[in-house]
Amino acid sequence: MKENIATGVAGGLFGLILAAAIASWQVIVVVAIIYAVGLFANLATGLLYAHQTDSYSQEIARHAIYRKGGAIVGILALFMLDLLIMGVARYYGVVYDIPFFGAIFTSYNAVHEYRSMLENIKKLGNKIPKVLEDAATKAGNALDQGKIPDIGDVIKSKGDTDEGNK
C-alpha cells in the first residue's frame, strides 16, 4: 500500500514536471505554485529546526534567503528568456510555445526544496517513509549530475517493508 502511494506521488510529480517542460503555461503556473509551497515549507521547517536546537543564526538565515531569492530571480530570468525565444521564433514564422528553460529550472529547484524539507522534518524527530526519502534523494542526485531522473529508478525502493520506514 505504501509503495503504491509513493509511486503515485512520485509519478504524478515527475509527470507534472515533464508536462511543464513540454506543455502549456497553465502547467507552468502549477509547477511554480508547487515550487513556492516547497520553498516556504522548507523555510518553515528549517526555522523550526533552528528554534528547536537553539542554533538560529541571523547570518545563516540571511544567506538562505539570498540563495532562495537568487533562485527566484533565476526562474524569472529564464522565463523571460523563454518569452524572448518564443517572440523571435514567432517573428520568423516558427511556432514555438514551449517555456522550456524556466520550467526545467523551476522543477530542479522544486525537487531540491522538497528534498531539503524532508531532511528538516526528519531532523525535527519525525519519521519519513523510506520510499519517499529514497525517491527524493535519487531524484536530487540525478539532477545534481545533470541528468533527468529515471522514474523507474526513483520509485524503486529497498525499504518496502515496515523496517525500511525507520
C-alpha positions in Angstrom: 0.0 0.0 0.0 2.7 2.5 1.0 4.6 1.6 -2.2 1.6 2.4 -4.3 1.1 5.8 -2.7 4.7 6.7 -3.0 4.7 5.5 -6.7 1.6 7.6 -7.4 3.0 10.7 -5.7 6.5 10.4 -7.4 4.9 9.6 -10.8 2.5 12.5 -10.5 5.2 15.0 -9.6 7.6 13.9 -12.3 4.7 13.8 -14.8 3.8 17.3 -13.9 7.5 18.4 -14.3 7.6 16.7 -17.7 4.3 18.3 -18.7 5.6 21.7 -17.6 8.7 21.3 -19.8 6.7 20.5 -22.9 3.2 21.8 -22.3 1.2 25.0 -21.7 1.6 28.0 -19.4 -1.2 26.7 -17.1 1.0 23.8 -16.2 3.9 26.2 -15.7 1.8 28.1 -13.1 1.1 24.8 -11.3 4.8 24.0 -11.2 5.6 27.5 -9.9 3.0 27.0 -7.2 4.5 23.6 -6.3 7.9 25.3 -6.1 6.5 28.1 -3.9 4.9 25.7 -1.5 8.2 23.7 -1.3 10.2 26.9 -0.8 8.1 28.2 2.1 7.7 24.7 3.7 11.5 24.3 3.6 12.0 27.7 5.1 9.4 27.0 7.9 10.9 23.5 8.7 14.4 25.0 8.7 13.3 27.7 11.1 11.5 25.2 13.3 14.7 23.0 13.5 16.9 26.0 14.3 14.5 27.1 17.0 14.3 23.5 18.4 18.1 23.2 18.6 18.8 26.8 19.6 21.0 27.1 16.6 19.3 30.0 14.8 21.9 32.3 13.2 20.9 35.5 11.5 23.9 35.1 9.1 22.8 31.6 8.1 19.2 32.8 7.7 20.3 35.8 5.6 22.4 33.5 3.4 19.5 31.1 2.9 17.1 34.0 2.0 19.7 35.4 -0.5 20.2 31.9 -2.1 16.4 31.4 -2.4 16.0 34.9 -3.7 18.7 34.2 -6.3 16.8 31.1 -7.4 13.6 33.1 -7.8 15.4 35.7 -9.9 16.9 32.9 -12.0 13.5 31.4 -12.6 12.1 34.8 -13.6 15.1 35.4 -15.9 14.7 32.1 -17.6 11.0 32.6 -18.1 11.9 35.9 -19.7 14.5 34.1 -21.9 11.7 31.7 -22.9 9.5 34.6 -23.9 12.3 36.1 -25.9 12.9 32.9 -27.8 9.2 32.5 -28.4 9.0 36.0 -29.8 12.0 35.6 -32.1 10.6 32.3 -33.3 7.2 33.8 -34.0 8.9 36.7 -35.8 10.5 34.2 -38.2 7.2 32.3 -38.6 8.2 29.3 -36.4 5.6 28.2 -33.9 7.4 27.6 -30.6 5.3 27.8 -27.4 7.5 25.8 -25.0 8.8 27.7 -21.9 11.5 25.1 -21.6 14.3 26.8 -19.6 12.1 28.3 -16.9 10.2 25.0 -16.4 13.3 22.9 -16.1 15.0 25.3 -13.7 11.8 25.7 -11.6 11.4 21.9 -11.4 15.0 21.4 -10.5 14.7 23.9 -7.6 11.3 22.4 -6.5 12.9 18.9 -6.2 15.7 20.3 -4.1 13.3 22.3 -1.8 11.2 19.2 -1.1 14.3 17.1 -0.5 15.6 19.7 2.0 12.2 20.0 3.6 12.1 16.2 4.1 15.6 16.3 5.7 14.4 19.1 8.1 11.3 17.2 9.0 13.5 14.1 9.8 15.8 16.3 11.9 12.8 17.5 13.9 12.3 13.9 15.0 9.5 12.9 12.7 9.5 9.7 10.6 9.7 9.9 6.9 8.6 6.9 4.8 11.8 5.3 3.4 10.4 5.1 0.0 9.6 8.8 -0.1 13.0 9.7 1.3 14.8 7.4 -1.2 12.7 8.9 -4.1 13.7 12.4 -3.2 17.3 11.5 -2.7 17.6 9.7 -6.0 15.8 12.5 -7.9 18.0 15.1 -6.3 21.2 13.1 -7.0 20.2 12.6 -10.6 19.5 16.3 -11.1 22.9 17.2 -9.4 24.6 15.0 -12.0 22.8 16.9 -14.8 20.5 14.0 -15.6 16.8 13.8 -15.9 15.7 11.4 -13.1 14.7 8.0 -14.3 11.2 7.5 -12.8 11.7 3.7 -12.7 14.9 4.1 -10.7 13.5 6.8 -8.5 10.4 4.8 -7.3 12.3 1.6 -6.7 13.0 1.2 -3.0 14.6 -1.4 -0.9 12.5 -0.2 2.1 9.2 -1.7 1.0 8.7 -3.2 4.5 8.0 -1.5 7.8 11.6 -2.0 8.7 12.5 0.4 5.9 10.4 3.2 7.4 12.7 3.7 10.5 
